[in-house]
Amino acid sequence: MRFVPPGNRLNPYPIGTAVVTSQGWTVKVNSATLNADSEVEAVHDQPPPPAGEQYTVVNLTMTAPVDAGSYDLTDFLFFEQQMQGNFKYAPDACEPPQPDLGTVGQVSSGTSVTGNLCYEIATNDAATFMLTGFVETGANDRLVWLALH
């Protein structure tokens, strides 16, 4: 049997594992509700997702890189090489229950924030939905996978 290192698509980091991305952010998935239709629809009376899709809410703790600066969490969430899933994070698709991590804005060096992100995903992808991000390994970046179930 072949060893599959942690963080690989076949052996994703489990919920609760803190991972430092190549951008210096520490990301930890605290929980995920793969079918969060009712929770999301209750926020500002949002409509149900389109047929064949569902809302998924992921609760994350994000810690800004430690140095003398401050960072815009929204920029990190939209950076194409960070924290993607089977479906790209798109806050205009659905708004999560509070606290909404996508509205945090500036985060000071070393500060942690915890909140929810909402994804609209194909119902057929729910069983395999994971987040991905890049981590630095020596001189290269490596794609890693974070489990949501």
C-alpha positions in Angstrom: 0.0 0.0 0.0 1.3 3.4 -1.0 1.7 6.2 1.7 -0.5 9.2 0.9 0.8 12.3 2.7 -1.6 14.5 4.7 -3.2 17.3 2.8 -3.4 15.3 -0.4 -6.8 15.1 -2.2 -7.0 11.4 -1.1 -6.0 12.2 2.5 -7.2 15.8 3.2 -6.4 17.6 6.4 -9.2 16.8 8.8 -11.5 19.4 10.3 -9.7 21.2 13.1 -6.2 21.1 11.5 -4.5 24.5 11.2 -2.7 25.0 7.9 -0.4 27.9 7.0 -0.9 29.0 3.4 1.7 30.3 1.1 0.3 33.8 1.7 1.1 33.4 5.4 -2.5 33.1 6.6 -3.3 30.2 9.0 -6.6 28.6 8.1 -8.5 26.1 10.2 -11.9 24.6 9.3 -13.9 24.4 12.5 -17.0 22.9 11.0 -19.1 22.6 7.8 -22.8 22.2 7.2 -22.9 20.7 3.7 -26.7 21.2 3.3 -27.3 24.6 4.9 -30.2 25.6 2.7 -32.6 26.4 5.6 -29.9 28.3 7.5 -28.9 30.4 4.5 -32.5 31.0 3.3 -33.3 32.4 6.8 -30.7 35.2 6.4 -32.5 38.2 4.9 -35.1 35.8 3.3 -32.7 34.6 0.6 -34.2 32.5 -2.1 -33.5 28.8 -2.3 -30.5 27.7 -4.4 -31.1 26.8 -8.1 -32.3 23.3 -8.8 -29.6 20.7 -8.4 -27.5 23.0 -6.1 -27.4 23.6 -2.4 -25.9 26.0 0.1 -22.9 25.0 2.1 -21.7 26.9 5.2 -18.1 26.5 6.3 -16.9 27.9 9.7 -13.3 29.0 9.6 -10.7 30.5 11.9 -8.3 32.7 9.9 -5.1 34.2 11.4 -3.3 37.0 9.6 0.5 36.6 9.0 2.7 37.7 11.9 4.6 40.8 11.0 4.0 44.6 11.4 1.2 44.9 8.8 -2.5 44.5 8.5 -4.2 42.5 5.8 -7.5 42.6 4.0 -9.2 39.2 4.5 -11.5 39.8 1.5 -8.5 40.1 -0.8 -7.2 36.8 0.5 -10.6 35.1 0.0 -10.8 36.3 -3.6 -7.2 35.5 -4.5 -7.6 32.7 -7.1 -4.9 30.5 -5.7 -6.3 30.4 -2.1 -9.1 28.7 -0.4 -11.1 27.5 -3.3 -13.6 24.6 -3.3 -15.4 22.6 -5.9 -17.2 25.9 -6.4 -15.5 29.3 -6.1 -16.3 31.4 -3.1 -18.8 34.0 -4.3 -20.5 36.0 -1.6 -23.1 37.3 -4.1 -24.4 33.7 -4.5 -25.4 33.3 -0.8 -24.9 35.1 2.5 -24.0 32.9 5.5 -25.4 33.2 9.0 -23.5 35.6 11.2 -20.7 36.0 11.8 -20.0 36.5 8.1 -16.3 36.0 7.6 -16.5 37.7 4.2 -17.3 41.0 5.7 -14.4 41.2 8.2 -12.1 43.5 6.1 -8.8 44.5 7.7 -7.1 42.1 10.1 -4.1 43.1 12.1 -0.9 41.1 12.1 -1.3 37.9 14.1 -5.0 38.5 14.8 -7.5 35.6 14.5 -11.0 36.0 13.3 -13.7 33.3 13.1 -16.8 33.2 11.0 -18.8 31.6 8.2 -18.5 31.5 4.5 -21.2 30.4 2.2 -20.8 28.4 -1.0 -23.4 27.4 -3.6 -22.4 24.0 -4.8 -23.8 21.2 -7.0 -25.7 18.8 -4.8 -23.8 16.0 -6.6 -20.5 17.5 -5.3 -21.5 17.6 -1.6 -20.0 14.2 -0.7 -16.6 15.2 -2.1 -16.7 19.0 -1.4 -13.3 20.2 0.1 -11.5 23.4 0.3 -8.1 23.8 -1.3 -5.2 26.2 -0.7 -1.5 26.6 -1.4 1.1 26.0 1.2 4.8 26.8 0.8 7.1 23.8 0.8 10.7 25.0 0.4 11.0 27.0 -2.8 7.6 25.8 -4.2 4.0 26.1 -3.4 1.9 22.9 -3.0 -1.8 22.5 -3.3 -3.4 21.0 -0.2 -6.9 19.8 0.6 -9.0 20.4 3.7 -11.8 18.1 4.5 -15.3 19.4 5.3 -16.8 16.1 6.6 
